[in-house]
Amino acid sequence: MADDFNKHEFVLTFDKSQLTKSDIYMKVTAMPTDQAELKPLSAKLGVIYINNNTSATWTGTFIDNATSPKDLDGFNYRLSGSGEGTVTLTWNTNYVDISPWFKNTYDLTISKDSSGIATATLKVNSAEKNQYDIQFYRTNGINSAEQWSDGNHTNITVTGTEFVSMSFTQSATKEN
């Protein structure tokens, strides 16, 4: 029967010391019994340690591997973290704008000032989702002064002006 499927559950156990790096990934592949009808489906999943006894923290960084941001026509920005609260994203629309798909999917309300600085807030809760990949696209082409702000691609700057920034405000602790 075409609607038959098998469900397999696996538990992977990691020692906490193995999860202190954010570059641990596992590949999961579903192999159909009839590969002529369906192709294998794979996904890479990131592993993260969340200590619920510590303060919440969220960070943002560009995840593109290009030597120079001038080599890219758009940018991938990753928010990741633990805990619950609000992330405030700010970006300079003179250089980039946020993907309409991300804006619509997460129902962002965006405000923009007269100098082109846009701001949006996103409610985050790592118990539901601990990572967001956001695409930004160029608004005015490549600026010859663009450079990564540091070796970790934390941001892109043009003569000191950042393309994207973020801040996090932790939700107040709930009393039971």
HUBEL-V395008 format. One record per residue. N is the residue number from 1. RES is the residue in three letters. PSI is psi as a letter, one per 20 degrees, with the letter a starting at -180 (* if undefined). OMEGA is omega in whole degrees, -180 to 180 (none if undefined). Layout:
# HUBEL-V395008
N_RES_PSI_OMEGA / N_RES_PSI_OMEGA
This chain:
# HUBEL-V395008
1_MET_p_-174 / 2_ALA_h_-177 / 3_ASP_j_179 / 4_ASP_q_175 / 5_PHE_r_177 / 6_ASN_q_177 / 7_LYS_p_178 / 8_HIS_p_177 / 9_GLU_p_-180 / 10_PHE_q_175 / 11_VAL_p_176 / 12_LEU_p_-178 / 13_THR_p_179 / 14_PHE_q_170 / 15_ASP_q_-177 / 16_LYS_h_-178 / 17_SER_h_179 / 18_GLN_i_-173 / 19_LEU_j_-180 / 20_THR_i_176 / 21_LYS_q_-179 / 22_SER_j_-177 / 23_ASP_k_176 / 24_ILE_p_-180 / 25_TYR_q_172 / 26_MET_q_180 / 27_LYS_p_178 / 28_VAL_p_-179 / 29_THR_p_174 / 30_ALA_p_-179 / 31_MET_o_179 / 32_PRO_q_179 / 33_THR_h_177 / 34_ASP_n_-176 / 35_GLN_i_175 / 36_ALA_h_-179 / 37_GLU_h_-179 / 38_LEU_q_177 / 39_LYS_q_176 / 40_PRO_q_180 / 41_LEU_p_-178 / 42_SER_q_175 / 43_ALA_q_173 / 44_LYS_p_-179 / 45_LEU_p_177 / 46_GLY_q_180 / 47_VAL_p_180 / 48_ILE_q_176 / 49_TYR_p_178 / 50_ILE_o_178 / 51_ASN_o_-177 / 52_ASN_i_-179 / 53_ASN_j_-179 / 54_THR_r_177 / 55_SER_q_178 / 56_ALA_q_176 / 57_THR_p_177 / 58_TRP_q_179 / 59_THR_r_177 / 60_GLY_p_178 / 61_THR_q_173 / 62_PHE_q_-176 / 63_ILE_j_178 / 64_ASP_q_-177 / 65_ASN_j_-178 / 66_ALA_q_178 / 67_THR_h_-180 / 68_SER_q_176 / 69_PRO_h_179 / 70_LYS_i_179 / 71_ASP_i_-173 / 72_LEU_q_176 / 73_ASP_i_177 / 74_GLY_r_-173 / 75_PHE_q_177 / 76_ASN_p_-177 / 77_TYR_p_-178 / 78_ARG_p_168 / 79_LEU_p_176 / 80_SER_q_180 / 81_GLY_a_179 / 82_SER_q_178 / 83_GLY_a_-175 / 84_GLU_p_178 / 85_GLY_b_-178 / 86_THR_p_172 / 87_VAL_p_173 / 88_THR_o_178 / 89_LEU_p_177 / 90_THR_p_178 / 91_TRP_q_-177 / 92_ASN_o_-176 / 93_THR_i_172 / 94_ASN_i_-179 / 95_TYR_g_-175 / 96_VAL_r_171 / 97_ASP_q_-176 / 98_ILE_q_179 / 99_SER_p_176 / 100_PRO_h_179 / 101_TRP_g_180 / 102_PHE_g_179 / 103_LYS_g_-178 / 104_ASN_h_-179 / 105_THR_g_-177 / 106_TYR_j_173 / 107_ASP_l_-179 / 108_LEU_p_169 / 109_THR_p_-174 / 110_ILE_p_173 / 111_SER_q_-178 / 112_LYS_p_179 / 113_ASP_r_-175 / 114_SER_i_179 / 115_SER_j_177 / 116_GLY_j_178 / 117_ILE_p_-180 / 118_ALA_q_-179 / 119_THR_p_175 / 120_ALA_q_176 / 121_THR_q_-179 / 122_LEU_p_174 / 123_LYS_p_-179 / 124_VAL_q_178 / 125_ASN_o_-175 / 126_SER_i_175 / 127_ALA_h_179 / 128_GLU_g_-178 / 129_LYS_p_-177 / 130_ASN_j_-180 / 131_GLN_p_176 / 132_TYR_p_174 / 133_ASP_p_-174 / 134_ILE_p_177 / 135_GLN_p_172 / 136_PHE_q_179 / 137_TYR_q_-179 / 138_ARG_q_178 / 139_THR_h_-175 / 140_ASN_k_179 / 141_GLY_a_-175 / 142_ILE_p_175 / 143_ASN_p_-175 / 144_SER_i_-180 / 145_ALA_j_-179 / 146_GLU_q_173 / 147_GLN_q_173 / 148_TRP_q_-178 / 149_SER_h_179 / 150_ASP_a_-179 / 151_GLY_i_-178 / 152_ASN_j_-180 / 153_HIS_k_-179 / 154_THR_h_-179 / 155_ASN_r_174 / 156_ILE_p_180 / 157_THR_q_169 / 158_VAL_o_-176 / 159_THR_l_175 / 160_GLY_i_180 / 161_THR_p_-179 / 162_GLU_q_175 / 163_PHE_g_-174 / 164_VAL_q_172 / 165_SER_r_179 / 166_MET_q_172 / 167_SER_q_-178 / 168_PHE_p_174 / 169_THR_p_-179 / 170_GLN_q_175 / 171_SER_q_178 / 172_ALA_q_179 / 173_THR_p_-179 / 174_LYS_p_177 / 175_GLU_p_178 / 176_ASN_*_none
